[in-house]
Amino acid sequence: MLEALRNAWKIPDLRNKIKFTMVMLIVFRIGSFVPVPGMDPEAVKAIVERGALLGFFDIIAGGAFSQFSVFAMSITPYINSSIIVQLLTIVIPKWEELAKEGEAGRKILAQYTRYGTVLLALIQGIGLSYGFRSAMKNPGLMGTIVVVISLTAGTAFLMWLGEQITEKGIGNGISLLIFAGIVSRLPSSVFQVYSLVKVGTLNIFMLALFAVFAIAVIVCVIAIQQGERRVPVQYAKRVVGRRVYGGQSTHIPIKVNSAGVIPVIFAMSILMFPSTVARFFPNSGFAVKLADTLEPGGWLYAVLYTLMIIFFTYFYTAVTFNPTDVADNMKKYGGFVPGIRPGRRTADYLNRIMTRITLVGAIFLAAIAIMPYLITGITSLQISFGGTALLIVVGVALETMKMIEAQMVMRHYQGFLK
């Protein structure tokens, strides 16, 4: 590991990418402490502590939400906008064509995502300014405008920051921002556990149980992320002039969890929205009931969370792996799966494998995300750093290491993973 780190640092291009990423993450952390003008920090903290969902949102935002900084909304408007744009590419034929046009089409869709991010940030900013009106020093029109503009500008800056990391740094910028936010809350979570042990609320046995659970999650995430089904592919020999091409054997790796932690992030962002907005209408009986029903730990929240994770696992896998395109490319270059006819039969065969193997990954993601709520229901202990946060941290760390690994292998260095 240490040798791999030294080798990574020896590569100028990779070293500059790592430095750039670190600087951008530092900027993100500094911005998390820049308060929105006209807000009472203590009043905001009291409101956040009253809701479990708001508390978890604060973990994702790296503590920016409880401080009501300019980064309080984190990157969730961008994530929600990305979901909407990706779903619309299936519904709107013109957008579907853009998605297939390559880099030029993706740039246009990326621009639509940015517009959607700003629009959703404005809506969410207005909702937050209304919900936290009791914490505003100047709850009038001008005070509300200042809060909304500050929050929207903060989200837009985070969106730019994430895109810069993806383009000029190492790893997925948006995922790394969420990763940095969660990791920054780790010390306070450790202190929380220490305080519970000190006062006797959490005994040594339960602490050991949580430690075993955390280690098990880490091991399982690595195993699932690395797991893949290798479909054998044989290429027929072709004679061109005096040369013989093809004839070699290879394989198509179909990962157990091609979507990574994206389904968890998507599901979490969507579930946060209605419950958070409902909290802003305390005089509405329906809104209060909706907020209570969608509170983490409730049965409806668990069911919806599970179904959304499974749905987005399949959805994102379908976006990243198209069996028809793979089968067509194989047929074009003379490739075939032994015992399966090229073309449509091969596409159906690959789709069958992908559907079955993705179900394993989807159920695993849902189980890890839901497990902490079941443990909390049994033990009545509220541990903020739960399975979802741990899943995101391990998943993003593993994906980033793979990207560094690819950069090192390209330059003939041995990487982290063997």
Summary of the structure (lengths in Angstrom):
residues: 418
radius of gyration: 23.7
end to end distance: 10.8
largest distance: 83.2
contacts: 1363
relative contact order: 0.12
helix: 71%
strand: 6%
